Amino acid sequence: MSESLAVRLTKDLVKIESTDPGTYENAVKDWIKNWFLALEKHTLDTYPGLAQCTLSASLIHLTEEEVLPGRFNLMAELPGSNTAAPALVWICHMDTVVAGTGWTLPPFGAFERDGRIYGRGSCDMKSGLACCLSAFSYAFRRQLTSGRQPVRTLKLICTVDEEDFMRGSEGCIRSGWVAKKDWILDAEPTNGQIQVAHKGRTWYEIEVTGHTAHASTPWKGADAIAAAAEIIHSIRLDIQNAPTHSDLGMSTVTFGQVTGGYRPYVVPDTAKVWIDMRLVPPLDTAATNEIVEQAIAQAKKEVPGVTAAYTITGNRPYVEKDETSPLLEHLSEICQKVTGEKAVVSYFPGYTDTAVIAGTLDNHNCMSYGPGNLECAHQPDEWVAIEDILRCEKVYCKMVDLLYQI
């Protein structure tokens, strides 16, 4: 039995390093662009007479856009006849996290063993990208062989920078590649689930300033680290005691980095704290600003002489599930037909390109469904199960039927 197209493409993509930071995405972007050009040529060469049919021989529209210096988003588009109908958009990021250490297999070897493909990005998310490429080729061939143009437009958007600040998806929004009406699906690893909601993500940097003194006479100084500890303690308790959400669970806070002082025998005059908050309704950034401000005010009382200020370095709103979403309805039906089981609908624990789009455009038809288990991502010996790839490839191909529906 021959290997599926999505499995072959997964291996091809994993072999191309696109680490962020590192080599970044250009080699993958160029490979995908050339693959689309080859797809069109091969298809026309394979089916006699198609080049002379009434349809254009260049049906796939490719667009590149520079988002960051030397880093380009790529969009492949198969136009539909009704521009007023929501487009079906698959969105996949091309970058991966760095390879790191601890591997027992080559991180870019795409090694297959025991029904798994190993390699950096195999799970997050080159296998998902491969499934989208396979389904796009199916849609293209279906249009050519049937002579019917789909009603809906199909787009595959390949983004940069998802593993950092998600400026690729922000660029898609600015350029109008996606709209509020569109049906948008990313291929992040979801362990067989449809994930339709996201916790908000707010990042803070808090800088505390005191003044130095000898450690033998600490009352002559103002301990910035002690004040930072008070701030951390207060914020942690307030987030822990915040209300939980029926779908998204509880809000969380992580104090990912703390710096301060320069000698153990000197009262520290500076401290800095980096904070990652994952927020669920009703807690949003406006509410956590009040929590941070109150924590700073309390720390100034506990450690006289210090000052503190905060900066918001990331602000992504939470995304709640919309039970009336037509994309959710159709995708759930397709998953049940393919797997024979009712799809589990849940939330994505991280933040994705579709979450950026949903939060910015208030688009309720944004969700995640892709091969792999998120717990395998960003790890040494990252892997994806081949059976997951095959399942998602079938689901995505069946989604092509949606192109012919209003």
C-alpha angles and dihedrals in degrees: 000000000000121000116260119254092242092054092050091047092049090057092046093051096045089056090061110079113224102162121168110239096024129045093356124201110303097100091051092045091052091046092052092047092051090046091057092048090049091046092056094046094045093048093051090047092048098051111054115226097018093109088060096045122113091259119087117261090228101057096145111079114205122198129181125193129184108232099168128012106297093353119109137190114219127208127191114195133190102191121225127213096242111059090181091064118089112264120234105236128189112193123192131170119230099203127086133194116264118284095242124180137299099065121147091187130047106276092221098034098096088217116189121212135152094354095311136106114216128203145093108297095013089119100022096068127302093095088056091048089050091053090051092050090050093050091046090055089050090052091048094050092045091055093048097045095044096040088223122128112218119246093227126053117243119214134182112194119192111197139197130220099025091134090057124028099338093239089151094067090043088055091052090056094048091050095049094242088135130035137195091254096053127106105234128189128177122201099225116148107273103165093242095310132117104234114199107163137057137196114240117254121216123174125199135187114199120192119196123196125196132148133260131252136157113282089237090063103033093159088072091063138048113241108223093186092053089052090049089052090054090050092049092049094049095047092046093055094046093051092045090053096047119114119273125231126232094232105021100040120210134348116250137197130203125190094208100176136016128181133174149129128028108225132030092230096052126079102244116244096190138042134166130196128195113205132193116195124187106198135198128190130316090023112082136158093276089056094046090049086063090048091051093046092050091048091052092048091051092048091053089056093048094045108033116209099033127114128196140188134184136213126199107224099173132024120178119163123228118258119217128204118263109208090196095058109131091206090055090050094050095042091050090052092048093048091051092050092050099042102027089231134094110260118245111235115207142135132281110244094212132041124270141187089261090053089056090051094045093049095045100042099029087237111168094192098072120112147141130246123154148131123284140033118279090222088068092055122100090013133117110266091021110192145178127206114244090220088060091053091050092049094051093044089057092046093050092047090052088050086067086077087068088066089071095050132078 
